[in-house]
């Protein structure tokens, strides 16, 4: 039986931020992995971001609750090295495109992002920013009030750069790019959190996240030089997610 819990925006947003009218978010918390369903009630549009294979049945069950909504996309923010992705299976089940960076090795990607771009939706543009560093195929999708930072920005931290295709100097440049692109009130939704799921506005992250205030030299000396143990599912994840 899955230990995944489905949590509301209010229960995980720690700085009291609120969402504009018609926007909603459901977060699936599976260990330190965070999967997001964002949707807009007026336009009846929705997206999934970073779904897990372990939670495939649950994501389908939740999707059926939005039976009259149009699923715009299923998105993987990067090729995951610590869990198996269900993005391709979910995109097929929902008859919607799987979106990833052009460098993603998976052969099942429908829409490959090679530069900063967007898809048009009735609720507003679904933007994709190229943000390499954690991996060479890292993307940051932005839709309405939501910024899905994957492993590029965590709550008060950033993702590791010591796994395959990681590049700390590129990661730093991506952080500078996000400083320009994200509005203060937009909500930063990370791909992982060791404290059970936390997020906040970008304004709060600029204040509490040390990496966002570092120089390149400081970043490379701090996070860029860090090397940790490989994820338990590293080989299995890369084998599965590369298909």
Kinemage of the C-alpha trace (Angstrom):
@kinemage 1
@onewidth
@group {chain A} dominant
@subgroup {mainchain}
@vectorlist {calphas} color= white
{ca unk a 1} P 0.000 0.000 0.000
{ca unk a 2} L 1.296 3.449 -0.909
{ca unk a 3} L 2.294 5.804 1.880
{ca unk a 4} L 1.724 8.785 -0.379
{ca unk a 5} L -0.406 11.594 1.023
{ca unk a 6} L -2.300 14.257 -0.903
{ca unk a 7} L -1.928 17.673 0.679
{ca unk a 8} L -3.511 21.035 0.097
{ca unk a 9} L -1.748 24.253 -0.829
{ca unk a 10} L -2.544 25.833 2.531
{ca unk a 11} L -1.020 22.965 4.521
{ca unk a 12} L 2.384 23.192 2.797
{ca unk a 13} L 2.809 26.886 1.992
{ca unk a 14} L 4.699 28.221 5.002
{ca unk a 15} L 4.647 31.966 4.446
{ca unk a 16} L 0.899 32.546 4.222
{ca unk a 17} L 0.817 33.108 0.468
{ca unk a 18} L -2.562 32.694 -1.188
{ca unk a 19} L -3.561 31.740 -4.709
{ca unk a 20} L -5.397 33.971 -7.184
{ca unk a 21} L -9.017 33.142 -7.896
{ca unk a 22} L -9.656 29.888 -9.801
{ca unk a 23} L -6.123 28.477 -9.322
{ca unk a 24} L -5.695 25.320 -7.256
{ca unk a 25} L -2.936 22.862 -6.404
{ca unk a 26} L -2.750 19.329 -5.087
{ca unk a 27} L 0.592 17.961 -3.891
{ca unk a 28} L 1.410 14.265 -3.646
{ca unk a 29} L 4.038 13.659 -0.952
{ca unk a 30} L 5.869 10.335 -1.271
{ca unk a 31} L 8.857 10.324 1.059
{ca unk a 32} L 10.836 13.386 0.028
{ca unk a 33} L 9.373 13.341 -3.511
{ca unk a 34} L 6.798 15.944 -4.471
{ca unk a 35} L 4.391 15.604 -7.416
{ca unk a 36} L 2.060 18.425 -8.394
{ca unk a 37} L -1.354 18.712 -9.999
{ca unk a 38} L -2.085 22.336 -10.862
{ca unk a 39} L -5.432 23.335 -12.295
{ca unk a 40} L -7.587 26.339 -13.136
{ca unk a 41} L -11.257 26.010 -12.296
{ca unk a 42} L -12.615 28.663 -14.630
{ca unk a 43} L -10.878 27.500 -17.792
{ca unk a 44} L -10.987 23.803 -16.808
{ca unk a 45} L -7.298 23.191 -17.557
{ca unk a 46} L -4.738 21.137 -15.629
{ca unk a 47} L -1.135 19.899 -15.692
{ca unk a 48} L 0.824 17.195 -13.862
{ca unk a 49} L 4.457 17.782 -12.902
{ca unk a 50} L 6.976 15.072 -11.917
{ca unk a 51} L 4.629 12.083 -11.384
{ca unk a 52} L 6.050 8.887 -9.812
{ca unk a 53} L 5.585 5.346 -11.057
{ca unk a 54} L 4.757 4.260 -7.495
{ca unk a 55} L 1.803 6.658 -7.526
{ca unk a 56} L 0.485 5.953 -11.012
{ca unk a 57} L -2.863 4.542 -9.845
{ca unk a 58} L -3.321 7.456 -7.454
{ca unk a 59} L -2.580 10.044 -10.139
{ca unk a 60} L -5.158 8.404 -12.406
{ca unk a 61} L -7.724 8.362 -9.619
{ca unk a 62} L -7.189 12.060 -8.920
{ca unk a 63} L -7.262 12.861 -12.637
{ca unk a 64} L -10.693 11.251 -12.931
{ca unk a 65} L -11.981 13.774 -10.388
{ca unk a 66} L -11.249 16.387 -13.069
{ca unk a 67} L -13.079 14.502 -15.788
{ca unk a 68} L -14.305 17.639 -17.561
{ca unk a 69} L -10.882 19.332 -17.493
{ca unk a 70} L -8.392 19.445 -20.355
{ca unk a 71} L -4.991 18.159 -19.329
{ca unk a 72} L -2.598 20.487 -21.114
{ca unk a 73} L 0.596 18.532 -20.421
{ca unk a 74} L 2.439 16.073 -18.252
{ca unk a 75} L 5.879 17.472 -17.445
{ca unk a 76} L 9.076 15.982 -16.081
{ca unk a 77} L 11.345 18.787 -14.910
{ca unk a 78} L 14.407 16.610 -15.648
{ca unk a 79} L 15.535 13.006 -15.955
{ca unk a 80} L 15.243 11.743 -12.391
{ca unk a 81} L 18.049 9.706 -10.845
{ca unk a 82} L 16.317 8.811 -7.582
{ca unk a 83} L 12.894 7.486 -8.575
{ca unk a 84} L 11.000 5.986 -11.492
{ca unk a 85} L 8.877 8.426 -13.450
{ca unk a 86} L 5.349 7.678 -14.659
{ca unk a 87} L 5.233 10.760 -16.883
{ca unk a 88} L 5.125 8.829 -20.161
{ca unk a 89} L 2.476 6.381 -18.923
{ca unk a 90} L 0.361 9.187 -17.465
{ca unk a 91} L 0.573 11.282 -20.624
{ca unk a 92} L -0.690 8.324 -22.659
{ca unk a 93} L -3.507 7.601 -20.216
{ca unk a 94} L -4.625 11.250 -20.320
{ca unk a 95} L -3.997 11.638 -24.062
{ca unk a 96} L -1.832 14.695 -23.517
{ca unk a 97} L 1.791 15.434 -24.466
{ca unk a 98} L 4.796 14.600 -22.323
{ca unk a 99} L 7.015 17.688 -22.147
{ca unk a 100} L 10.725 17.592 -21.318
{ca unk a 101} L 13.990 19.320 -22.218
{ca unk a 102} L 15.443 18.497 -25.644
{ca unk a 103} L 18.367 16.719 -23.941
{ca unk a 104} L 16.111 14.231 -22.168
{ca unk a 105} L 17.187 10.736 -23.270
{ca unk a 106} L 13.689 9.249 -23.127
{ca unk a 107} L 12.273 8.294 -26.525
{ca unk a 108} L 8.726 8.868 -25.240
{ca unk a 109} L 8.865 12.666 -25.062
{ca unk a 110} L 6.265 14.353 -27.289
{ca unk a 111} L 7.303 18.005 -26.958
{ca unk a 112} L 10.995 18.798 -26.537
{ca unk a 113} L 11.965 22.223 -25.239
{ca unk a 114} L 15.158 23.549 -26.822
{ca unk a 115} L 14.887 27.203 -25.736
{ca unk a 116} L 12.810 29.365 -23.438
{ca unk a 117} L 9.295 29.136 -24.823
{ca unk a 118} L 5.640 28.690 -23.871
{ca unk a 119} L 2.446 26.869 -24.700
{ca unk a 120} L -0.740 28.912 -24.940
{ca unk a 121} L -3.551 28.058 -22.536
{ca unk a 122} L -6.787 29.849 -21.766
{ca unk a 123} L -5.533 30.469 -18.211
{ca unk a 124} L -2.352 32.118 -19.481
{ca unk a 125} L 0.970 31.008 -20.974
{ca unk a 126} L 2.581 27.817 -19.708
{ca unk a 127} L 6.209 28.922 -19.797
{ca unk a 128} L 9.306 26.725 -19.962
{ca unk a 129} L 12.696 28.070 -18.912
{ca unk a 130} L 15.903 26.202 -19.705
{ca unk a 131} L 17.661 25.868 -16.339
{ca unk a 132} L 20.526 23.339 -16.489
{ca unk a 133} L 22.775 22.586 -13.548
{ca unk a 134} L 21.289 19.791 -11.477
{ca unk a 135} L 21.145 17.935 -14.789
{ca unk a 136} L 21.754 19.092 -18.341
{ca unk a 137} L 18.056 18.602 -19.129
{ca unk a 138} L 16.549 20.608 -16.257
{ca unk a 139} L 13.480 22.717 -17.034
{ca unk a 140} L 11.525 25.189 -14.921
{ca unk a 141} L 7.837 25.329 -15.950
{ca unk a 142} L 5.858 28.395 -14.875
{ca unk a 143} L 2.075 28.521 -15.044
{ca unk a 144} L 0.038 31.287 -13.443
{ca unk a 145} L 1.147 31.619 -9.802
{ca unk a 146} L 3.187 28.386 -9.854
{ca unk a 147} L 6.917 27.909 -10.493
{ca unk a 148} L 7.933 24.239 -10.630
{ca unk a 149} L 11.636 24.308 -9.819
{ca unk a 150} L 12.315 20.549 -9.717
{ca unk a 151} L 15.800 20.082 -8.262
{ca unk a 152} L 16.986 23.548 -9.269
{ca unk a 153} L 15.574 25.293 -6.177
{ca unk a 154} L 14.417 23.615 -2.968
{ca unk a 155} L 12.910 25.234 0.102
{ca unk a 156} L 15.861 27.278 1.464
{ca unk a 157} L 18.297 25.171 -0.561
{ca unk a 158} L 19.191 23.919 -4.039
{ca unk a 159} L 19.529 20.461 -5.551
{ca unk a 160} L 22.811 18.566 -5.798
{ca unk a 161} L 25.102 18.860 -8.808
{ca unk a 162} L 27.257 15.747 -8.331
{ca unk a 163} L 25.049 13.286 -10.245
{ca unk a 164} L 25.342 12.474 -13.977
{ca unk a 165} L 25.323 15.628 -16.202
{ca unk a 166} L 25.329 17.934 -13.156
{ca unk a 167} L 27.197 21.222 -13.552
{ca unk a 168} L 27.416 23.658 -10.610
{ca unk a 169} L 28.509 26.639 -12.713
{ca unk a 170} L 25.481 26.181 -14.986
{ca unk a 171} L 23.275 25.733 -11.925
{ca unk a 172} L 24.448 29.082 -10.578
{ca unk a 173} L 23.670 30.789 -13.893
{ca unk a 174} L 20.208 29.227 -13.865
{ca unk a 175} L 19.594 30.686 -10.411
{ca unk a 176} L 20.499 34.136 -11.729
{ca unk a 177} L 18.115 33.613 -14.636
{ca unk a 178} L 15.273 32.722 -12.271
{ca unk a 179} L 15.895 35.869 -10.241
{ca unk a 180} L 14.948 37.872 -13.312
{ca unk a 181} L 12.090 35.659 -14.521
{ca unk a 182} L 10.080 34.966 -11.352
{ca unk a 183} L 7.763 37.500 -9.782
{ca unk a 184} L 8.027 37.954 -5.979
{ca unk a 185} L 4.495 36.663 -5.324
{ca unk a 186} L 4.819 33.495 -7.405
{ca unk a 187} L 5.058 30.239 -5.456
{ca unk a 188} L 8.181 28.068 -5.716
{ca unk a 189} L 7.308 24.357 -5.879
{ca unk a 190} L 10.389 22.121 -5.433
{ca unk a 191} L 10.759 18.521 -6.541
{ca unk a 192} L 11.893 17.296 -3.119
{ca unk a 193} L 11.699 18.213 0.532
{ca unk a 194} L 13.127 16.289 3.480
{ca unk a 195} L 10.679 17.930 5.891
{ca unk a 196} L 7.521 16.435 4.386
{ca unk a 197} L 6.774 19.053 1.769
{ca unk a 198} L 7.320 22.799 2.076
{ca unk a 199} L 7.050 25.723 -0.274
{ca unk a 200} L 6.771 29.497 -0.222
{ca unk a 201} L 6.678 32.575 -2.406
{ca unk a 202} L 9.766 33.568 -4.387
{ca unk a 203} L 9.989 36.677 -2.219
{ca unk a 204} L 10.456 34.429 0.825
{ca unk a 205} L 13.036 32.269 -0.956
{ca unk a 206} L 15.081 35.318 -1.857
{ca unk a 207} L 15.220 36.094 1.847
{ca unk a 208} L 15.839 32.638 3.366
{ca unk a 209} L 17.655 30.667 0.641
{ca unk a 210} L 21.428 31.205 1.041
{ca unk a 211} L 22.256 29.986 -2.485
{ca unk a 212} L 20.231 32.824 -3.997
{ca unk a 213} L 22.521 35.391 -2.334
{ca unk a 214} L 25.875 33.779 -3.119
{ca unk a 215} L 28.463 34.860 -5.640
{ca unk a 216} L 29.599 32.297 -8.196
{ca unk a 217} L 32.765 31.655 -6.201
{ca unk a 218} L 30.789 31.116 -2.998
{ca unk a 219} L 28.333 28.814 -4.727
{ca unk a 220} L 31.067 26.682 -6.267
{ca unk a 221} L 32.897 26.437 -2.958
{ca unk a 222} L 29.737 25.555 -1.042
{ca unk a 223} L 27.201 23.511 -2.999
{ca unk a 224} L 29.320 23.016 -6.089
{ca unk a 225} L 32.011 21.118 -4.232
{ca unk a 226} L 29.577 18.907 -2.280
{ca unk a 227} L 29.574 15.188 -3.122
{ca unk a 228} L 27.108 12.827 -1.450
{ca unk a 229} L 26.122 9.192 -1.518
{ca unk a 230} L 24.373 8.091 -4.708
{ca unk a 231} L 20.576 7.675 -4.510
{ca unk a 232} L 19.466 4.153 -3.612
{ca unk a 233} L 17.587 3.789 -6.901
{ca unk a 234} L 20.206 5.473 -9.091
{ca unk a 235} L 20.861 2.629 -11.544
{ca unk a 236} L 17.250 1.449 -11.643
{ca unk a 237} L 15.945 5.000 -12.118
{ca unk a 238} L 18.320 5.901 -14.924
{ca unk a 239} L 17.693 2.600 -16.718
{ca unk a 240} L 13.907 3.065 -16.525
{ca unk a 241} L 13.760 6.811 -17.157
{ca unk a 242} L 16.135 6.654 -20.132
{ca unk a 243} L 13.740 4.422 -22.093
